[in-house]
Amino acid sequence: MSTIKMKLLDKNSRTLVASAEDDCVSIVYSAAYNEGDAILLETDAEGTYCVFQPDDALVPSLIYCKERVCKYKIPFGSDKIVFSPKAFAGDRHLIRTRVATDAEVSTYRNLALNTADRHGDNGYFPHASANVETRGEAVFAAYNAIDGIFENASHGEWPYESWGINRDPEAALTIDFGREVEVDAAALTLRADFPHDSYWTAATLTFSDGSEEILQLVKTPKPQKFTFEKRKITWAKLSNLIKAKDESPFPALTQIEVFGV
């Protein structure tokens, strides 16, 4: 068994509610959130796999807690519009975390998926980051590309959030897994708000082992999947984004998936 502790803290790090249980813990908070509130998740040891659900309106995610103490900042204001209007709303909230099973950890899956990813170093993975995000707005943040939402017929607020590159040809997005994983496939779902959007005809996926894959892309709203030889890596970077020769200056990414164990 592994003990999990959770606390809800306010902006001054005062504890609003807390709970600790073996293997599975939940918190019910009966008040509205305020700006600066955060969830603190503490495990017995570094390197614990957990299934984390910061709000009952979000799909739980299997995360790797590289640190014993991890932090999730409650989204507020403009940061909140990339989530369902039901999420983090009202004056009763349910937060749940449990230790992941061995079967869940060892299952072949999309290792990039994390509905709980946020900006910054929060102690848990996978984590998406980028060298550019359009106007610094949450609706174009890197973490949108790993949130598991594939709606791409528009852009902006949920469910149409995406990674926007601000027209920068040097834009790059990195997925950090926080530990070594073995992967053999990836998929890209491009934003497809045509004719507002453009698209990429090619991109490069570079891995921490020094290898790379050139991905040839087409104009489609569907996921485009690519398979390759197995490799053990700790991160993958999407870059060298080649825009189509069309009138729109706005290519963007709705989802990136990286498959393995």
Secondary structure, 3 states (H helix, E strand, C coil): CCEEEEEEECCCCCEEEEEEEECEEEEEECCCCCCCCEEEEEECCCCEEEEEECCCCCCCEEEEECCCEEEEECCCHHHHHHCCCCCCCCCCEEEEEEECCHHHHHCCEECCCCCCCCCCCCCEECEEEECCCHHHCHHHCHHHHHCCCCCCCCCCCCCCCCEECCCCCCCCEEEEEEEEEEEEEEEEEECCCCCCCCCEEEEEEEECCCCEEEEECCCCCCCEEEEEEEEEEEEEEEEEEEECCCCCCCCEEEEEEEEEC
